[in-house]
């Protein structure tokens, strides 16, 4: 299996758009009722080609409907994948927090006189009441390529 380069999720698949907020605002939106209208319009247009203006591109209209139909199941799969990613992040974060709290509790009890008092105090700032000192943001490491 060929691996994609980092960022390929954002750049592919081909044909996906990136709209600006202004472009989003200016677009005519299609909800459930409007979609039903568009699908009925397709049937009416197909039965009345002679009435349509010469510059109306029924083939392009139908390609847009087909694109919408092909995009929907992919977006549903992507949504499920995104939810699994969120769930995994939450579970890993929970494991990290549980283990950090357990280690901190042990450090508080057994670390006295072991030369780790300053480190323990540094960890204790997480539970301090009142204003906290500014923390240095931690940048996550890139996952190792397999």
C-alpha angles and dihedrals in degrees: 000000000000115000120225120229120254111280094028090118089064095044100044156097097049119247099039115131133220110208126194118234089254092052091049091051094050096050122101104243124227117211129175095283091045091051091054088050091051092050092048089047089056090057092046092047092050091053094046107042093145092062095053118094115258092246094055106111104210091174091057090046090054092046088056090052090049090048090052091049092049093045098052099068090044091052090048090053091046090050091052090048091050090051090051089050090051091047092049092049090050093048093047090047090050091050091049093048093046092050093043090052091048092049091046091051090052091046091053092053104035101025097072111117092007096105095257099101093111091049091049090051089050090054091045091065087078088069099037117122120231128023115355126214113257111270126221109245114242116223112213115239119246112257114257115257112244 
